[in-house]
Amino acid sequence: RKLMNSLEGIFGKEQVFCALEQFPEPKDYPRPSKALDICTDGIVRCKFFFLYLQRKTYSGALVELGYAMAYGKPTMIFTEKKEVLPYMMQDESELTGIVQLEGRSFDECVSRIQKFVAKWHGP
C-alpha cells in the first residue's frame, strides 16, 4: 500500500489503477473474462504501468504486463530479485525499467519512479 500511496501522490489518486484495490479478496474477483476487461481497460487508459512482483508467479499480473508492453506503455517493474521475472523480462529495455528492491530504501524506490516518469512525461 505504501507504493500505491506514493504513486497516487505523484500522479493523483484518480490516475492510479490497481486491480487488487478493486478486488482485495478472491471471493471478490469477477469471472476471468470480466477481470480481463477491467484490467485491460485500466492498462489502455494508463500512461505508465508499474508491476510489483515478489516471487516467480503465473498470475494474471504477467498477462497484464504483456498487455502493457503490447500497448507500448512505459513499464517499471519492482522486484526483490530480477531472477523472479520471466526470462525475457530480466534486461531493461527502452520502455522497461527494473528496480531491484533488495538493499534499497523505500525513498530510493520513489526517487527511481520520479526519474522514470520525468523521462517519459517531463518534470
Solvent accessible surface area in square Angstrom, and as a share of the most:
residue,aa,sasa,rsa
1,R,139,0.51
2,K,127,0.54
3,L,35,0.18
4,M,29,0.13
5,N,78,0.40
6,S,23,0.15
7,L,8,0.04
8,E,26,0.12
9,G,68,0.66
10,I,55,0.28
11,F,49,0.20
12,G,23,0.22
13,K,133,0.56
14,E,140,0.63
15,Q,110,0.49
16,V,31,0.18
17,F,66,0.27
18,C,30,0.18
19,A,22,0.17
20,L,122,0.61
21,E,83,0.37
22,Q,92,0.41
23,F,27,0.11
24,P,86,0.54
25,E,86,0.38
26,P,95,0.60
27,K,171,0.73
28,D,59,0.30
29,Y,115,0.44
30,P,36,0.23
31,R,167,0.61
32,P,116,0.73
33,S,61,0.39
34,K,89,0.38
35,A,27,0.21
36,L,73,0.36
37,D,87,0.45
38,I,41,0.21
39,C,12,0.07
40,T,23,0.13
41,D,72,0.37
42,G,4,0.04
43,I,6,0.03
44,V,76,0.44
45,R,161,0.59
46,C,27,0.16
47,K,119,0.51
48,F,18,0.08
49,F,22,0.09
50,F,41,0.17
51,L,12,0.06
52,Y,99,0.38
53,L,9,0.05
54,Q,99,0.44
55,R,161,0.59
56,K,128,0.54
57,T,33,0.19
58,Y,208,0.79
59,S,52,0.34
60,G,44,0.42
61,A,24,0.18
62,L,45,0.22
63,V,77,0.44
64,E,39,0.18
65,L,5,0.02
66,G,38,0.36
67,Y,73,0.28
68,A,0,0.00
69,M,76,0.34
70,A,89,0.69
71,Y,112,0.42
72,G,34,0.32
73,K,32,0.14
74,P,15,0.09
75,T,0,0.00
76,M,3,0.01
77,I,0,0.00
78,F,1,0.00
79,T,0,0.00
80,E,69,0.31
81,K,98,0.41
82,K,69,0.29
83,E,103,0.46
84,V,28,0.16
85,L,0,0.00
86,P,48,0.30
87,Y,187,0.71
88,M,175,0.78
89,M,19,0.08
90,Q,39,0.17
91,D,110,0.57
92,E,100,0.45
93,S,69,0.44
94,E,130,0.58
95,L,58,0.29
96,T,5,0.03
97,G,4,0.04
98,I,11,0.06
99,V,0,0.00
100,Q,57,0.26
101,L,33,0.17
102,E,97,0.43
103,G,86,0.82
104,R,93,0.34
105,S,57,0.37
106,F,59,0.25
107,D,111,0.57
108,E,83,0.37
109,C,6,0.03
110,V,26,0.15
111,S,42,0.27
112,R,72,0.26
113,I,0,0.00
114,Q,92,0.41
115,K,139,0.59
116,F,19,0.08
117,V,11,0.06
118,A,40,0.31
119,K,127,0.54
120,W,90,0.31
121,H,106,0.47
122,G,27,0.26
123,P,179,1.13
